[in-house]
Amino acid sequence: MLNGPGVHGSFQADNGLTALVWGTVPWTDREGTWHQGDRPECLWDEDPSDKMNRSAGARVEAGYRWVDIPGGGSYPLVMWLRCP
C-alpha cells in the first residue's frame, strides 16, 4: 500500500513483518519490464487518475533488507516490488 504518489507507504509480509516502502521503489510489471520512479501498476486504485491507494489487500512480491540506524536499532526497507 502506498499513501499517495511519490510518498512512502507500507508492505506487510505473509509472516507479519511490516516494512517501509518509498514511493519511488523499483518494480517489475507482469511482463517482467523493470520500472523506476513511477508508481507500481498493481498499487493503483480502480481509477488511476485519483492517485490514491488501491487497497490494503493488494498482493505483491517484495524484496527488503534491514537498515541500521545510527546509534543502534534497525528497520526493514523494501528495495523492490514485483506486481503479480
Phi, psi and omega in degrees: 000131173249150185269002180155172182294128176075005179247171184271166178211212182219157177233132176243119180287160178303333180275003176099345179298134175248132183231151177286140176235123175280148182297342180254027182299137174296142181212161179242134179274183183298333180272357179090011179280132182277136180230150176214132173095345175248166185284135178304132184300331181283355178253007177284152172291173175303327177249094186299345180288343182276348174059029179252183182298146173285296175188160178291346184261009179296127182260133178220166169259136183224145172250134181222164176219160178273131180253126178282141177259133177304134181090000177115156181090172178199168176212154178277138179231126178289129182259335178201157176232150172233121178281138182287000000 
